[in-house]
Amino acid sequence: MTSVSHGPATLAPQQPQWIEALKTTELWAGLAIFAMWLAVACASIWGSDIVSNSGPGSSSTSVPSGVAVALFALLGTVAVARHGLDHTKK
């Protein structure tokens, strides 16, 4: 009987584990949600107020602009969480 000798086995180059973490959808969904709420915090701290006057000589109402940004961040959070954190599609 004869046998064929093979050359030395070569290992495939391995990617670092942090590159594999960048491919996960959950990471990017969480980062997007964090960025939305960071924008809410910045708008609340440094943003101006939304002022509503009901007429000349009447009272005025002011609401921080962060409230309006928070409403849209809430809607965006729900949408991103449904799409990016959905484990049933896998």
TARA-V985712 format. One line per field, one symbol per residue. burial: b if it has 24 or more other ideal C-beta (glycine too) atoms within 12 Angstrom, else e. Layout:
burial=???
//
This chain:
burial=eeeeeeeeeeeeeeeeeeeeeeeeeeeebeeebeebeebbeebeeeeeeeeeeeeeeeeeeeeeebeebbeebeebbeebeeeeeeeeee
//
